[in-house]
Amino acid sequence: MSTVALEDLLRVAELRIEGQLVVASNTTVLCTLADTEHRAVYKPVRGERPLWDFPLGTLAGREVATYELAAALDWDVVPLTVLREGPLGPGMVQWWIEEEPTAAPMVELLPPAADLTGWRPVLTAMDEHGDPIVLVHAERPDLRQLAVLDVVVNNADRKASHLLSPSLAGSGVGEPGTAVGVDHGLTFHAEPKLRTALWGWAGEPLTAAEIADLTRLQDMLAGDLGARLAELVHPDEVRACAARVTTLLREGCLPTPPQDRTPIPWPVF
């Protein structure tokens, strides 16, 4: 089934509630799409918890905006996501990702003496016993694409648990095993908010492919994509997004962690 057909299905199929994902901070419901075997995650706007820095009732639009920006770039790292009416009112509906049970972890805590081949160190800290540990993430092109996306959308909450490894292709994501990011409700703020577990490429030059994609994105944000995003988040936040893209292209490298605020989400896992 094509992405367009899947999106149509996600928009119109009746959502039949299976149960609530109780580990989520906002109301998150697992649903079956009626008359199919497909599932979706449904986050009703009325189930959003108040936050001091993000306006109440805006998180669903931010999730959809992140998907639409990634999709516009043909970056298959965010599951198909739409804004629609559901059994608990309007909300974000996202294709359910079945995880590969044997997938290698993408973020780990390792002892300092460990072989870090294939890993990117993020920071050194102490565990609960006072022993040193290193927070690392895998050195993978799909994770790097998510790291760039997080900078562009100003993701304030890229936890390790928000990185999934699908067992099946489709639904807006790439090949099985490709890293997929979920939980994008804390994005698109106009103020700097980037908090991520993917700092391993901090300060490194952008690749030629990244520069080409960001240059395309600059044009799209000035056109139809920017207009569409302004229906999902505040127009000032779309302008701030465009400014971040301009800064990335001007500086030619990924940013380094800020020193005036916490650059890592808590908990990380």
Secondary structure, 3 states (H helix, E strand, C coil): CCHHHHHHHHHHCCEEEEEECCCCCCCCEEEEECCCCCEEEEEEHHHCCCCCCCCCCCHHHHHHHHHHHHHHCCCCECCCEEEEEECCEEEEEEECCCECCCCCCCEEEECCCCCCCCEEEEEEEECCCCCEEEEEEECCHHHHHHHHHHHHHCCCCECHHHEECECCCECCECCCCCCEECCCCCCCCCCCCCCECCCCCCCCECCHHHHHHHHHHHHHHCCHHHHHHCCCCCHHHHHHHHHHHHHHHHHCECCCCCCCCCCCCCCCC
